[in-house]
């Protein structure tokens, strides 16, 4: 009985941590989602547009998926490519017109936040 009570107490204490919403988006993530980006991947550049409904598209319709934000991370799902909720950390302090690199499984990606 003590073990059951202890387990229930542990679950109740952990539940708020498990149920927490994602952190509010950083300024960089806000700019990326609001303005969209031009991204260079393996020498190919394309624009990506993030829609308010949590979807995105880019590279002239070659990619489409879903996104969510979590603090300084942008998490994407590209089911067609087997990428499910892959989160990438973006640097802080970036705004419209800034260019920077982010790490990915495909190597470094050059990102420019559109104006």
C-alpha positions in Angstrom: 0.0 0.0 0.0 2.8 2.4 0.8 4.4 1.7 -2.6 1.1 2.5 -4.4 0.7 5.7 -2.4 4.3 6.7 -3.1 3.9 6.0 -6.9 0.7 8.0 -7.0 2.4 10.9 -5.2 5.3 10.8 -7.7 2.9 10.8 -10.6 0.9 13.8 -9.2 4.1 15.7 -8.6 5.5 14.9 -12.1 2.2 15.6 -13.9 2.6 19.4 -14.0 6.0 19.0 -15.5 4.8 16.5 -18.1 1.8 18.7 -19.0 3.7 21.9 -19.5 3.2 23.8 -22.7 6.2 24.6 -24.9 8.2 27.7 -24.0 7.2 30.9 -25.8 9.2 31.4 -29.0 12.4 33.3 -28.9 12.7 36.5 -30.9 14.7 34.7 -33.6 12.0 32.0 -33.9 9.2 34.7 -34.0 11.0 36.4 -36.9 11.6 33.1 -38.7 7.9 32.1 -38.5 6.6 35.6 -39.2 8.9 36.5 -42.1 9.9 33.1 -43.5 13.4 32.3 -44.5 15.6 31.6 -47.5 17.6 28.4 -46.7 20.6 27.0 -48.4 20.9 23.2 -48.2 23.7 21.3 -50.0 24.2 24.2 -52.4 20.5 24.6 -53.2 18.6 27.6 -52.0 14.9 27.9 -51.5 12.3 29.9 -49.6 10.3 28.5 -46.7 7.0 30.0 -45.6 5.5 29.3 -42.2 1.7 29.6 -41.9 -0.2 30.6 -38.8 -2.0 27.2 -38.8 1.3 25.4 -38.0 2.1 24.2 -41.5 4.9 25.2 -43.8 6.0 24.8 -47.4 9.1 25.6 -49.3 11.5 25.1 -52.2 8.7 25.8 -54.7 6.3 23.3 -53.2 8.9 20.5 -53.0 8.5 20.3 -49.2 5.5 20.6 -47.0 5.0 19.8 -43.4 4.0 20.9 -39.9 6.0 23.0 -37.4 5.8 24.0 -33.8 8.0 26.3 -31.7 9.6 25.6 -28.3 11.6 28.5 -27.0 14.7 28.8 -29.3 13.8 25.6 -31.2 11.8 25.1 -34.3 10.4 21.6 -34.6 9.3 20.3 -37.9 7.5 17.2 -39.2 8.1 16.1 -42.8 6.2 12.8 -43.0 7.2 12.3 -46.7 10.9 12.3 -45.6 10.4 10.3 -42.3 11.2 13.3 -40.2 8.8 13.5 -37.2 9.1 16.4 -34.8 12.8 17.1 -35.4 13.8 20.1 -33.4 16.6 22.5 -34.3 18.0 25.2 -32.1 18.3 28.6 -33.6 20.7 31.3 -32.3 19.2 34.1 -30.2 19.1 37.8 -31.2 18.5 37.3 -35.0 16.0 39.4 -36.9 14.7 40.2 -40.4 17.6 40.3 -42.9 20.1 38.4 -40.7 22.0 35.3 -42.0 23.3 32.5 -39.8 24.1 28.8 -39.9 22.3 26.1 -38.0 23.3 22.4 -37.6 21.3 19.6 -39.1 21.7 15.9 -40.1 22.4 17.1 -43.6 25.3 19.4 -42.5 25.2 23.1 -41.8 22.3 25.0 -43.2 22.6 28.7 -44.2 19.5 30.6 -43.1 18.5 34.2 -44.0 15.4 35.6 -42.4 13.4 37.4 -45.1 12.7 41.1 -44.8 
